[in-house]
Amino acid sequence: MRPPDTAGAFPKQVGNKTECALLGFVQSLGRSYEELREQWPEEKLYKVYTFNSVRKSMSTVVKERDNPLTYLLFNKGASEMVVKCCSWILDAHGNPIPFNQQDQENLTASVIEPMAGEGLRTIGIAYKRITFGESAPLNDILLIRACLTVSIDKYVLVSHMIRSKAGRSRQVVAVTGDGTNDGPALKRADVGFAMGIAGTDVAKEASDIILTDDNFSSIVKAVMWGRNVYDSITKFLQFQLTVNMVAIVVAFAGACFLDDSPLKAIQMLWVNLIMDTLASLALATEQPSMELLERAPYGRKQPLISRQMAKNILGHGFYQLAIIFLLLFAGESAFRLSACYKNPDLLNNLDSHRCRRGIMKVVDAFRMGLGPRIDPEQRRSISSMVLRQAQHPTIEYADADAPEV
């Protein structure tokens, strides 16, 4: 702002018209910009929130000299946005009076919108005094209490505190920020939360998670979903390892003691492709519940397969193996089944006593080299005998030349 060339004229404005309007407002109040800048230099500003096209405002935080626990937040921006954040307004004498939602709508309809229709730009100015120790809103208290329930400690961290928290004790550190100067802290923290609406591009780039609604409750949801992902992975592993362990032991024991695997190829395909796939999808897509927030968090060095998981895998595995082995080795006598179910293919176990008596003539003929000299009628008789034996395992054929046993 420069003084006018002639008396009674308006001061000259050089630079941004909006900033010049603010300087003219300061002069109309009888204050000097130079004096205010000397009183509050830029290096003493506690926090500066730059202008954002979505928020349409910028904010500056300064400390009061008399009370170090009190901060002053000054906000300027689009009038229609600033008015929505105000609950008090100054009257013509500078006294604060209540400013409710109806007053906000009346001011917007009678002043802001008509001036905007005439092509005039309006700017709103607001402030708030913040003192540590004041009671927080009820919803914030409930959210903070929820975080403390899940063992999330709140700190106002600077760089050296981040190093101490992530150094010796190896605690998991989460940092929230939205400004450009928050970038290093967001980058160094284990988990960085950036504000999606009020956050700068630097803060979003340095963060791990972006809160699209700038709501603190989203952090609680993120913690709940993160724990749910870990629980889903552990459930999936516990289910898969139990099934695979039982299948391997059953196949190995069957090959050693029964000369054949109790689980056939089609059964293994059914277990692996159908049962495992559907069950794994059900476990992996389970929705989180609020009960996850009542448990203590997992440590940084928490193993993927915990001791409790190992106990569950071994316990369920031994239980299933006991049932399967009981059916394999004692099922015939317990359910009074025929022993022929062990030999569905007669040509697999030629040393079996029952099968040897039924096809002794075929074996003797080929063993003695008489196979090519068997006449067609004998071959049809032998083929018919083998076919009937396969269809009716209980039928036994005794060889007249075979000695009685």
C-alpha positions in Angstrom: 0.0 0.0 0.0 1.4 3.4 -1.0 0.1 6.8 0.0 -2.2 8.6 -2.6 -0.9 11.2 -5.0 -3.5 13.7 -4.1 -5.3 14.4 -0.8 -8.6 12.6 -0.3 -7.8 9.9 -2.9 -7.5 6.2 -2.2 -4.0 4.7 -1.5 -2.2 3.0 -4.3 -2.4 -0.7 -4.4 0.6 -2.7 -5.7 0.5 -6.4 -6.0 -2.2 -8.9 -5.2 -5.6 -7.1 -4.8 -6.8 -9.5 -2.1 -3.7 -8.9 0.0 -4.0 -5.1 -0.6 -7.6 -5.3 0.6 -6.4 -6.9 3.8 -3.7 -4.3 4.3 -6.3 -1.6 3.8 -8.5 -3.2 6.4 -5.6 -3.2 8.9 -5.1 0.5 8.2 -8.8 1.2 8.7 -8.5 -0.3 12.2 -5.8 2.2 13.0 -3.0 -0.3 13.0 0.2 -0.5 11.0 1.3 -3.6 9.1 5.0 -2.9 9.9 4.4 -2.8 13.7 2.4 -6.1 13.6 5.1 -7.8 11.5 7.8 -6.7 14.0 5.6 -8.0 16.8 5.0 -11.3 15.1 7.8 -12.1 12.7 7.5 -15.1 10.4 10.2 -17.1 12.2 8.0 -17.0 15.4 4.9 -18.4 13.7 4.2 -21.8 15.3 2.3 -23.3 12.4 1.2 -22.2 8.9 -1.4 -24.1 7.0 -1.1 -22.9 3.4 -4.1 -22.2 1.2 -5.9 -25.2 -0.2 -8.3 -25.1 -3.1 -10.6 -27.5 -1.4 -10.6 -25.8 2.0 -10.4 -22.4 0.3 -8.6 -20.8 3.3 -5.3 -20.6 5.1 -4.5 -20.6 8.8 -1.7 -19.4 11.0 -1.0 -20.5 14.6 1.0 -18.3 17.0 1.8 -18.5 20.7 0.6 -16.0 23.2 3.5 -14.3 24.9 1.9 -14.2 28.4 0.7 -17.8 28.4 2.8 -20.4 26.6 0.0 -22.9 26.8 -2.4 -20.7 24.8 -2.3 -20.5 21.0 -4.1 -18.2 18.6 -5.4 -19.6 15.4 -6.1 -17.0 12.7 -8.0 -18.1 9.6 -8.7 -16.2 6.3 -10.3 -17.4 3.2 -13.6 -17.5 1.2 -16.3 -15.9 3.2 -18.8 -18.7 2.6 -16.3 -21.2 4.0 -15.2 -19.2 7.0 -18.7 -18.3 8.0 -19.6 -22.0 8.4 -16.8 -22.4 11.0 -17.9 -19.5 13.2 -20.1 -19.7 16.3 -19.5 -16.0 17.3 -19.4 -12.7 15.4 -18.2 -9.3 16.4 -20.8 -6.5 16.3 -20.2 -2.9 15.3 -18.7 -2.1 18.7 -16.3 -5.1 18.6 -18.3 -7.2 21.1 -18.8 -10.9 20.4 -22.4 -12.1 20.0 -23.7 -15.6 19.2 -23.8 -16.6 15.6 -26.0 -19.6 14.9 -26.7 -21.4 11.6 -29.7 -19.2 10.8 -27.5 -16.1 11.1 -24.9 -17.7 8.8 -27.5 -18.4 6.1 -28.9 -14.8 6.4 -25.4 -13.3 6.1 -24.6 -15.5 3.1 -27.9 -14.7 1.3 -27.9 -10.9 2.1 -24.3 -10.0 1.8 -22.0 -12.6 0.3 -24.1 -13.9 -2.6 -25.2 -10.4 -3.8 -21.6 -9.2 -3.8 -20.5 -12.3 -5.7 -23.3 -11.6 -8.2 -21.8 -8.2 -8.9 -18.3 -9.7 -9.5 -16.9 -8.6 -6.1 -14.7 -11.0 -4.2 -15.2 -11.2 -0.4 -12.9 -12.6 2.2 -13.6 -13.8 5.7 -11.4 -13.5 8.8 -11.8 -15.6 11.9 -9.8 -16.5 15.0 -9.9 -19.0 17.9 -8.0 -19.1 21.2 -6.8 -22.6 22.0 -5.6 -23.5 25.5 -4.2 -26.8 26.6 -6.3 -28.4 29.3 -9.7 -27.5 27.8 -12.2 -30.3 27.5 -12.5 -31.8 24.1 -15.8 -32.6 22.4 -17.4 -35.8 23.4 -16.9 -37.6 20.1 -13.2 -36.8 20.2 -13.0 -38.1 23.8 -14.6 -41.4 22.7 -12.3 -41.7 19.8 -9.2 -41.1 21.9 -10.5 -43.6 24.5 -10.9 -46.2 21.8 -7.3 -45.6 20.7 -6.1 -46.0 24.3 -8.2 -49.2 24.6 -6.2 -50.7 21.7 -2.9 -49.5 23.2 -2.4 -46.6 20.9 -0.5 -43.8 22.8 -0.9 -40.2 21.6 2.1 -38.0 21.5 3.0 -34.6 20.0 6.1 -35.9 18.3 9.1 -34.1 16.9 12.0 -35.7 15.1 14.0 -36.8 18.1 11.0 -38.3 19.8 10.3 -40.3 16.6 13.9 -41.6 16.7 13.5 -42.6 20.4 10.1 -44.3 19.9 11.3 -46.3 16.8 14.8 -47.0 18.2 15.3 -48.8 21.4 11.9 -50.1 22.3 10.9 -50.6 18.6 7.4 -49.3 19.2 5.2 -48.7 16.1 5.0 -45.0 15.5 2.1 -43.4 13.6 2.2 -39.7 12.6 -0.5 -37.5 11.3 0.1 -34.3 9.3 -1.1 -32.1 6.5 1.6 -29.5 6.0 4.8 -29.4 4.0 6.9 -29.3 7.1 5.3 -32.6 8.2 6.8 -34.4 5.3 10.1 -35.6 7.1 8.1 -36.9 10.1 5.6 -38.7 7.9 8.4 -40.3 6.0 10.3 -41.4 9.0 7.4 -42.8 10.9 6.3 -46.4 10.6 2.8 -45.3 9.4 2.2 -41.8 8.1 -1.4 -40.5 7.9 -2.0 -37.5 5.7 -5.1 -35.4 5.4 -6.8 -35.8 2.0 -8.6 -32.5 2.0 -6.4 -30.1 3.9 -3.1 -31.9 3.2 -0.5 -30.7 0.9 0.9 -32.7 -2.0 4.2 -33.1 -0.1 2.5 -34.5 2.9 0.4 -36.9 0.8 3.5 -38.1 -1.1 5.4 -38.8 2.2 2.6 -40.6 3.9 1.5 -44.2 3.8 -2.2 -43.7 4.2 -4.3 -40.7 3.1 -7.5 -39.9 5.1 -9.9 -38.8 2.4 -12.4 -37.3 4.8 -9.9 -35.7 7.3 -11.7 -37.5 10.1 -9.9 -38.9 13.1 -12.3 -41.8 13.3 -10.8 -43.1 10.0 -7.6 -44.0 11.9 -9.6 -46.3 14.2 -11.1 -48.0 11.2 -7.7 -48.3 9.6 -6.4 -50.0 12.8 -9.4 -52.3 12.9 -9.0 -53.3 9.2 -5.2 -53.8 9.6 -5.7 -56.2 12.5 -8.4 -58.0 10.5 -6.0 -58.6 7.6 -3.5 -60.1 10.0 -6.2 -62.3 11.6 -7.4 -63.5 8.2 -3.9 -64.5 7.1 -3.4 -66.5 10.3 -6.8 -68.2 10.0 -6.0 -69.1 6.3 -2.5 -70.5 7.3 -3.9 -72.5 10.2 -6.6 -74.1 8.0 -4.2 -74.9 5.1 -1.4 -76.2 7.3 -3.8 -78.5 9.2 -5.3 -80.0 6.0 -2.0 -80.4 4.3 -0.3 -82.0 7.3 -3.1 -84.6 7.7 -3.1 -85.3 3.9 0.6 -85.9 3.8 0.7 -88.1 6.9 -2.3 -90.2 5.7 -0.7 -90.7 2.2 2.7 -91.6 3.7 1.2 -94.0 6.3 -1.0 -95.6 3.6 2.0 -96.1 1.3 4.0 -97.7 4.1 1.4 -100.0 5.8 -1.3 -100.5 3.2 0.8 -100.5 0.0 -1.6 -97.8 -1.4 -2.6 -94.3 -0.5 -6.1 -94.0 1.0 -6.6 -90.7 -0.7 -6.9 -91.1 -4.5 -5.9 -88.5 -7.0 -9.5 -87.3 -7.5 -9.9 -87.0 -3.8 -6.8 -84.9 -3.4 -7.9 -82.6 -6.2 -11.3 -82.2 -4.5 -9.7 -81.3 -1.2 -7.2 -78.9 -2.7 -9.3 -77.2 -5.4 -12.8 -77.2 -4.0 -12.7 -77.4 -0.2 -9.5 -75.4 0.4 -10.4 -72.7 -2.1 -13.9 -72.0 -0.8 -12.9 -72.3 2.8 -9.9 -70.0 2.3 -12.0 -67.4 0.5 -14.5 -67.4 3.4 -11.7 -66.9 6.0 -9.8 -64.3 4.0 -12.9 -62.1 3.3 -14.3 -62.0 6.8 -15.5 -58.5 7.9 -13.8 -56.9 10.9 -15.6 -56.5 14.2 -15.2 -54.1 17.1 -13.8 -57.0 19.2 -10.5 -56.6 17.4 -10.0 -53.2 19.2 -10.3 -54.8 22.6 -7.1 -56.9 22.1 -3.6 -55.8 22.6 -1.7 -55.0 19.4 0.7 -57.4 17.8 4.3 -56.8 18.4 6.8 -55.8 15.7 8.5 -59.2 16.0 5.4 -61.2 16.2 5.9 -64.5 14.3 3.6 -65.4 11.5 2.8 -68.8 13.2 2.4 -68.2 16.9 2.6 -70.7 19.6 -1.2 -70.8 20.0 -1.5 -71.4 16.2 1.0 -74.3 16.4 -1.0 -75.9 19.2 -4.2 -75.5 17.2 -2.6 -77.0 14.1 -1.1 -80.0 16.0 -4.3 -80.6 18.1 -6.7 -80.6 15.1 -4.2 -82.6 13.0 -3.8 -85.4 15.6 -7.6 -85.5 16.1 -8.2 -85.9 12.4 -5.4 -88.5 12.1 -6.8 -90.5 15.0 -10.3 -90.7 13.3 -8.8 -91.5 9.9 -6.5 -94.2 11.2 -9.3 -95.7 13.3 -11.4 -96.0 10.1 -8.5 -97.4 8.1 -7.2 -100.1 10.5 -10.3 -100.9 12.6 -13.1 -99.9 10.3 -13.5 -103.4 8.8 -14.2 -105.0 12.1 -16.1 -102.1 13.6 -18.5 -101.7 10.6 -18.4 -105.4 9.5 -17.1 -104.7 6.1 -15.7 -107.2 3.7 -12.0 -107.4 3.3 -12.3 -107.1 -0.5 -12.7 -103.3 -0.3 -8.9 -103.2 0.2 -8.4 -104.8 -3.3 -10.7 -103.1 -5.8 -8.4 -104.1 -8.6 -7.7 -107.8 -8.6 -4.5 -107.5 -10.6 -2.8 -105.1 -8.2 -2.2 -107.6 -5.3 -1.4 -111.0 -6.9 0.0 -112.3 -3.6 -3.3 -112.0 -1.8 -4.7 -115.4 -0.8 -8.2 -114.7 -2.1 -7.1 -113.4 -5.4 -4.4 -116.1 -5.9 -7.0 -118.8 -5.6 -9.3 -117.0 -8.1 -6.7 -116.4 -10.9 -4.1 -119.1 -10.2 -4.6 -120.7 -13.6 -4.0 -117.4 -15.4 -0.8 -116.7 -13.5 0.5 -120.3 -13.9 -0.2 -120.3 -17.6 1.7 -117.1 -18.3 4.5 -118.0 -15.8 5.1 -121.3 -17.6 5.1 -119.7 -21.0 1.8 -121.3 -22.0 0.0 -118.0 -22.6 0.3 -118.0 -26.4 -0.8 -121.7 -26.6 -4.0 -121.2 -24.7 -6.9 -121.9 -27.1 -9.6 -119.2 -27.6 -12.2 -121.1 -25.6 -10.0 -121.2 -22.6 -9.2 -117.5 -23.0 -12.9 -116.6 -23.1 -13.4 -118.7 -20.0 -10.6 -117.0 -18.1 -11.7 -113.5 -19.2 -15.3 -114.3 -18.1 -14.0 -115.5 -14.8 -11.9 -112.4 -14.2 -14.8 -110.2 -15.2 -17.3 -111.9 -12.8 -14.7 -111.8 -10.0 -14.3 -108.0 -10.5 -18.1 -107.5 -10.5 -18.7 -109.7 -7.5 -15.6 -109.7 -5.1 -17.3 -112.1 -2.7 -17.2 -114.9 -5.4 -14.1 -117.1 -5.0 -12.7 -119.5 -7.6 -10.7 -122.4 -6.4 -8.0 -123.9 -8.5 -8.3 -127.7 -8.7 -4.5 -128.1 -8.9 -3.8 -125.7 -6.1 -3.1 -127.3 -2.7 -5.5 -126.7 0.1 -4.4 -124.2 2.6 
